[in-house]
Amino acid sequence: CSKIKKILVLIFHTLFHRATQHSLSFKLHYILLNNFYRIMLLHSLYSIMYVNSQGTILSFLQEDTDHNYYTSKTYNPSDPMSKDLWVDIDQMDKNKVKIHGILSNTHRQAARVNLSFDFPFYGHFLREITVATGGFIYTGDVVHRMLTATQYIAPLMANFDPSVSRNSTVIYFDNGTALVVQWDHVHLQDNYNLGSFTFQATLHNTGRIVFAYKEIPIEVSQISSVNHPVKVGLSDAFVVVHKIQQIPNVRRRTIYEYHRVELTKTKITNSTAVEMMPLPTCLQFTSCSACISSQINFNCSWCHRLNRCSSGFDRHRQDWVDNSCPDEVSNQAKKHADQTLFKCDMLPADSAVDRKPGTHPLHTGLILGILLVMLVMVGGVLVTVYIYHHPTSAASLFLIERRPSRWPAMKFRRGSGHPAYAEVEPVGQEKEGFIESEQC
């Protein structure tokens, strides 16, 4: 760069010297000077653009992007990390590597895969995922036709059809701490001649997600999205159930996407990788004090009815609304405008969180109950001892007249699928009977 600048300066001085020798006007001097600075400015901008697009050649620059829930880093082909993040399944334990026969021979199909570990996704722990032939993983609980809309982990979502080639396979590998799903030599159904794609997604038990790309024959932004969405990134949503007033006993489920991570498609090429690290969420706090004192990117609130910390936007949104948690949080905000003065012991009396054992109503009732039972037991023992030593007393005669042999009989009818009760009558006139309770 310095050599180019020196050459440009030399050219400028030469032109300026010649203009002076030929007595050129001041206007021409101004034009030459202005054009020179334009050239220098364009050269500087070009240098910056070159470093950003090819920075790995000079200093292995990485792109850090904050997505609120995740922080992503993109590694270029010349970065050693891009090779380290690629998992060579051929070197893994053959007994744990599984080639999914159905997914490897079908189009637009998905299959459930159980995880051997808890995988945190947007703060929620998953034990089951759905692998799709279209280059993505579905993370929702309810499988529906629109799997590509929300709740996905997509290293490269596109219209892939593994059935068009014998070499196309969908492979997954679980070593107990990570799950690797690889789409190997898959082709686009609507453009087979573009070549095969090989890429993978790795889900770690820490919540870290890695996209690694080995073979990308064309630029991802050029893949057609007419017949299938083309996405690279993450998405999560919550399901809300609505009652339809016109139709009784019918509910409508609506899926709301509350966050999406969209990665730059132009940076997805051969031998690249993207690493996404999870950021703290409200769901990780399990106590009221930790929740309201948290210093993260979200406004965390504690709902004592659920004993849960949340921002109000996660997969448990329906429970949050059904238990009137938004109203509780709103009332707390009104009563305590200064959040620094809010304390967990200011919650309603029926709260069961963060109270001292001596002031908790549940503990107080338990202590009173134990004391009452002990008093009854002591009273019973004293009465028994008194009756034993005074058999002719009024109390003894009262109990003898009402001894168990004179008590009414109570029997339970068995064999019925519903609870049944025997009719209570004096001894000698027994008659079995039962009443069936109505089903709710």
C-alpha positions in Angstrom: 0.0 0.0 0.0 2.8 2.4 0.8 4.5 1.8 -2.5 1.2 2.6 -4.4 0.8 5.8 -2.4 4.4 6.8 -3.2 3.7 6.2 -6.9 0.5 8.3 -6.8 2.3 11.1 -5.0 5.1 11.0 -7.6 2.5 11.2 -10.5 0.8 14.1 -8.8 4.0 16.1 -8.4 4.9 15.4 -12.0 1.5 16.6 -13.3 1.6 19.6 -11.0 5.2 20.5 -12.2 4.2 20.2 -15.8 1.1 22.3 -15.3 3.2 25.0 -13.6 5.7 24.9 -16.5 3.0 25.4 -19.1 1.4 28.2 -17.0 -1.9 26.4 -16.6 -4.7 28.2 -14.9 -5.4 27.9 -11.2 -8.6 26.1 -12.0 -6.7 23.2 -13.6 -4.4 23.1 -10.5 -7.6 22.8 -8.4 -9.0 20.0 -10.6 -5.7 18.0 -10.4 -5.5 18.4 -6.6 -9.1 17.4 -6.1 -8.8 14.3 -8.4 -5.6 13.4 -6.5 -7.4 13.3 -3.2 -10.3 11.4 -4.7 -7.8 8.8 -6.0 -6.2 8.5 -2.5 -9.7 8.2 -0.8 -10.8 5.5 -3.2 -7.6 3.6 -2.6 -8.1 3.8 1.1 -11.7 2.5 0.8 -10.5 -0.3 -1.4 -7.9 -1.3 1.1 -10.5 -1.5 3.9 -12.8 -3.6 1.8 -10.0 -5.9 0.8 -9.0 -6.5 4.4 -12.6 -7.2 5.5 -13.3 -9.7 2.7 -9.9 -11.3 2.7 -8.8 -10.5 6.2 -7.6 -14.0 7.0 -4.7 -13.6 4.6 -3.4 -10.8 6.8 -4.5 -11.3 10.3 -7.2 -14.0 10.5 -10.0 -11.6 11.3 -13.2 -13.0 12.7 -16.7 -11.6 12.5 -18.4 -11.3 15.9 -22.2 -10.9 15.7 -24.4 -10.5 18.8 -27.9 -12.0 18.3 -29.2 -11.5 21.9 -29.5 -15.2 22.5 -26.3 -16.3 20.7 -23.0 -14.8 19.6 -21.7 -16.1 16.3 -18.2 -16.2 14.8 -17.5 -17.0 11.2 -14.3 -18.6 10.2 -12.9 -18.3 6.7 -11.2 -21.1 4.7 -7.7 -20.0 5.6 -8.5 -19.9 9.4 -7.2 -23.1 11.2 -10.4 -23.1 13.3 -12.6 -23.9 10.2 -10.7 -27.2 9.9 -10.8 -27.9 13.6 -14.5 -27.4 13.8 -15.2 -30.0 11.0 -15.9 -33.4 12.6 -14.5 -36.2 10.5 -17.2 -38.9 11.0 -15.0 -41.5 9.2 -12.6 -41.4 12.2 -15.4 -41.8 14.7 -16.6 -45.0 16.4 -18.4 -47.0 13.7 -20.9 -48.4 16.2 -22.1 -44.9 17.0 -22.2 -43.6 13.4 -25.7 -44.2 11.9 -26.7 -43.7 8.3 -30.4 -43.0 8.2 -31.8 -45.3 5.6 -35.1 -43.5 5.1 -33.8 -40.0 5.0 -31.0 -41.0 2.6 -33.5 -42.2 0.0 -36.4 -39.8 0.3 -37.3 -36.2 -0.4 -38.9 -33.7 2.1 -39.0 -36.2 4.9 -38.1 -35.8 8.6 -37.3 -38.3 11.3 -37.0 -38.1 15.1 -33.6 -38.6 16.8 -33.2 -39.1 20.5 -30.3 -37.4 22.2 -28.2 -39.0 24.9 -27.8 -35.7 26.7 -29.8 -32.5 27.5 -29.3 -30.0 24.8 -30.1 -26.3 25.8 -31.7 -24.4 22.9 -32.7 -20.8 23.7 -32.6 -21.8 27.3 -34.9 -24.9 26.9 -33.5 -28.4 27.3 -34.2 -30.8 24.5 -33.9 -34.5 24.5 -35.4 -35.1 21.0 -34.9 -33.4 17.7 -36.2 -34.0 14.1 -33.7 -34.3 11.3 -35.0 -33.2 7.9 -33.7 -34.0 4.4 -33.7 -30.3 3.6 -30.5 -29.5 5.4 -31.9 -28.5 8.8 -33.0 -29.8 12.2 -36.5 -29.1 13.6 -36.6 -28.5 17.3 -40.3 -28.2 17.9 -42.5 -30.6 19.9 -45.4 -30.8 17.5 -44.5 -32.0 14.0 -46.5 -30.2 11.3 -46.2 -29.5 7.6 -44.5 -26.1 8.0 -41.3 -27.4 9.6 -39.3 -24.9 7.7 -41.1 -21.9 9.2 -39.9 -21.7 12.8 -38.0 -23.7 15.5 -35.1 -24.9 13.4 -31.3 -25.2 13.4 -30.4 -24.7 9.7 -26.8 -25.0 8.6 -28.1 -24.8 5.0 -31.9 -25.2 4.5 -32.7 -25.8 0.8 -34.5 -28.2 -1.5 -32.2 -31.1 -1.1 -33.2 -34.5 -2.4 -31.0 -37.4 -1.2 -32.9 -39.8 -3.3 -31.6 -38.5 -6.7 -28.1 -39.9 -6.0 -26.7 -43.1 -4.6 -23.9 -41.2 -2.9 -26.3 -38.9 -1.0 -26.7 -39.8 2.7 -27.9 -38.3 5.9 -25.6 -39.4 8.8 -25.7 -38.6 12.5 -23.3 -39.4 15.4 -23.8 -39.1 19.1 -20.9 -39.5 21.5 -22.7 -38.6 24.7 -21.7 -34.9 24.8 -22.4 -33.8 21.2 -24.6 -34.8 18.2 -23.3 -34.4 14.7 -25.7 -34.5 11.8 -24.1 -34.5 8.3 -25.8 -34.1 5.0 -23.3 -35.9 2.7 -23.1 -35.3 -1.0 -26.7 -34.1 -1.3 -28.1 -32.5 -4.5 -30.7 -29.9 -5.1 -33.8 -31.5 -6.6 -34.6 -28.6 -8.9 -31.0 -28.2 -10.1 -29.0 -31.4 -9.9 -26.2 -30.3 -12.2 -25.0 -27.7 -9.8 -23.1 -30.4 -7.9 -23.2 -32.0 -4.5 -23.2 -30.3 -1.1 -21.6 -31.6 2.1 -22.1 -29.9 5.4 -22.9 -30.7 9.0 -24.3 -29.3 12.2 -22.9 -30.1 15.7 -25.0 -29.7 18.8 -23.0 -29.7 22.1 -24.4 -30.3 25.5 -23.2 -26.8 26.6 -25.6 -25.3 24.0 -22.8 -24.4 21.6 -23.8 -24.9 17.9 -21.3 -25.3 15.1 -22.0 -25.2 11.3 -19.2 -26.6 9.2 -19.1 -26.7 5.4 -16.9 -29.0 3.4 -18.3 -28.8 -0.1 -20.5 -25.8 -1.4 -20.3 -25.8 -5.2 -22.1 -22.4 -5.7 -22.8 -19.3 -3.7 -25.7 -19.9 -1.3 -27.4 -16.7 -2.2 -27.9 -18.0 -5.7 -29.8 -21.1 -4.6 -33.4 -20.8 -5.7 -36.1 -20.5 -3.0 -39.1 -20.9 -5.3 -39.8 -24.5 -4.3 -38.2 -24.5 -0.8 -37.0 -21.8 1.6 -33.3 -21.2 1.8 -32.1 -20.3 5.3 -28.9 -20.3 7.3 -29.3 -19.8 11.0 -31.6 -20.5 14.0 -35.2 -19.9 15.0 -37.4 -20.5 18.0 -41.1 -19.9 18.7 -43.8 -20.5 21.2 -47.3 -22.0 20.7 -50.4 -20.2 22.0 -53.8 -21.9 22.2 -56.8 -19.7 21.4 -60.4 -20.6 22.1 -62.8 -20.1 19.2 -66.0 -18.7 20.5 -68.1 -19.6 17.5 -67.2 -23.3 17.8 -67.3 -24.7 21.3 -64.7 -27.2 22.5 -62.4 -26.2 19.6 -59.0 -24.5 20.1 -56.7 -23.0 17.6 -52.9 -23.3 18.0 -50.8 -20.4 16.7 -47.1 -20.5 16.5 -45.3 -17.2 17.2 -41.6 -16.8 16.2 -40.0 -14.7 18.9 -36.4 -14.7 17.7 -34.4 -15.6 14.6 -30.7 -15.7 13.8 -29.9 -15.0 10.2 -26.4 -15.6 9.1 -24.8 -14.0 6.1 -25.2 -16.4 3.1 -22.3 -14.9 1.1 -19.8 -16.1 3.7 -20.8 -19.7 3.4 -18.3 -21.3 1.1 -16.0 -24.4 0.9 -14.1 -25.1 4.2 -15.9 -22.4 6.2 -17.4 -22.7 9.7 -19.8 -20.8 12.0 -19.6 -21.1 15.8 -22.6 -19.9 17.9 -22.2 -19.6 21.6 -25.4 -19.3 23.8 -25.9 -16.2 25.9 -27.6 -16.3 29.4 -31.4 -16.3 29.4 -33.9 -15.7 32.2 -34.8 -19.4 32.3 -31.5 -20.4 33.8 -32.3 -18.6 37.1 -34.1 -20.9 39.6 -34.6 -18.4 42.5 -36.4 -15.1 42.8 -33.4 -13.2 44.2 -31.2 -14.4 41.3 -33.9 -13.6 38.8 -34.6 -10.0 39.7 -31.0 -9.2 40.3 -29.8 -10.6 37.0 -27.7 -8.4 34.8 -28.3 -9.8 31.3 -29.8 -8.6 28.0 -33.3 -9.5 29.1 -35.8 -8.0 31.6 -36.2 -11.0 33.8 -39.3 -11.3 36.0 -40.2 -13.8 38.7 -43.6 -15.5 38.7 -44.3 -17.0 42.1 -47.3 -19.0 40.8 -44.9 -21.0 38.5 -41.7 -20.5 40.5 -40.1 -19.5 37.2 -37.9 -16.7 35.9 -38.8 -15.5 32.4 -38.9 -12.5 30.1 -42.3 -13.6 29.0 -41.1 -14.7 25.6 -40.1 -18.4 25.6 -41.6 -21.8 24.9 -43.5 -21.6 28.2 -45.4 -18.6 27.1 -48.8 -20.4 27.4 -48.2 -21.3 31.0 -46.9 -17.8 31.8 -50.2 -16.3 30.5 -52.5 -19.0 31.9 -51.2 -18.4 35.4 -51.6 -14.6 35.1 -47.9 -14.0 35.4 -48.0 -10.8 33.2 -50.6 -9.3 35.6 -48.4 -10.2 38.6 -45.4 -8.6 37.0 -47.3 -5.5 36.1 -48.7 -5.2 39.6 -45.2 -5.5 41.1 -43.9 -2.8 38.7 -46.7 -0.5 39.8 -46.1 -1.0 43.5 -42.4 -0.8 43.2 -41.5 1.8 40.5 -37.9 1.7 41.6 -36.8 -1.8 40.8 -33.8 -1.5 43.0 -36.1 -1.5 46.1 -38.0 -4.6 45.0 -37.4 -7.6 47.1 -38.6 -11.2 46.9 -40.2 -11.0 50.3 -42.6 -8.4 48.9 -44.4 -11.0 46.9 -48.0 -11.9 47.9 -48.6 -14.0 51.0 -49.3 -17.2 49.1 -45.8 -17.1 47.5 -43.7 -20.1 48.2 -40.3 -18.6 47.3 -37.4 -17.0 49.0 -38.9 -16.7 52.5 -37.3 -17.4 55.8 -38.4 -20.7 57.4 -39.8 -18.9 60.4 -42.0 -16.6 58.3 -43.2 -19.0 55.7 -47.0 -19.8 56.1 -46.5 -23.4 55.0 -43.8 -24.0 57.7 -46.0 -22.4 60.3 -49.0 -24.5 59.5 -46.8 -27.6 59.5 -45.5 -26.8 62.9 -49.0 -26.2 64.3 -50.2 -29.5 62.8 -47.4 -31.5 64.4 -48.0 -29.9 67.8 -51.7 -30.7 67.5 -51.1 -34.3 66.7 -48.7 -34.6 69.6 -51.3 -33.2 72.0 -53.9 -35.7 70.8 -51.5 -38.6 71.2 -50.5 -37.5 74.7 -54.2 -37.0 75.6 -55.0 -40.5 74.2 -52.2 -42.1 76.3 -53.4 -40.3 79.5 -57.0 -41.4 78.9 -55.9 -45.0 78.3 -53.9 -45.1 81.5 -56.8 -43.6 83.5 -59.3 -46.1 82.1 -57.0 -49.0 82.8 -56.6 -48.0 86.5 -60.3 -47.0 86.9 -62.4 -49.6 85.1 -65.6 -48.6 86.9 -65.4 -44.9 86.1 -68.0 -43.2 83.9 -65.5 -42.9 81.0 -64.8 -46.7 81.1 -68.4 -47.6 81.1 -69.1 -45.2 78.2 -66.4 -46.9 76.0 -67.5 -50.4 77.0 -71.0 -49.7 75.8 -69.6 -48.5 72.5 -67.0 -51.2 72.0 -66.0 -52.1 68.4 -68.2 -55.2 68.4 -71.2 -52.9 68.5 -69.8 -50.5 65.8 -71.6 -50.5 62.4 -69.9 -52.5 59.6 -68.5 -50.7 56.5 -67.5 -52.7 53.5 -66.1 -51.7 50.1 -67.3 -53.3 46.9 -64.4 -54.5 44.7 -64.3 -55.2 41.0 -65.9 -51.9 39.9 -63.9 -49.5 37.7 -65.3 -46.6 39.7 -65.0 -45.8 43.4 -67.8 -47.6 45.3 -69.0 -47.2 49.0 -70.8 -49.7 51.1 -73.9 -48.7 52.9 -73.4 -48.3 56.6 -75.9 -50.3 58.8 -75.9 -52.0 62.2 -74.6 -55.5 62.6 -77.1 -58.2 61.8 -78.7 -56.3 59.0 -75.9 -56.2 56.5 -76.7 -55.3 53.0 -74.1 -54.6 50.3 -74.6 -51.7 48.0 -72.7 -49.1 46.1 -73.1 -45.7 44.4 -71.2 -44.9 41.2 -70.0 -41.3 40.9 -70.6 -39.5 37.7 -67.8 -39.0 35.3 -66.5 -35.5 34.8 
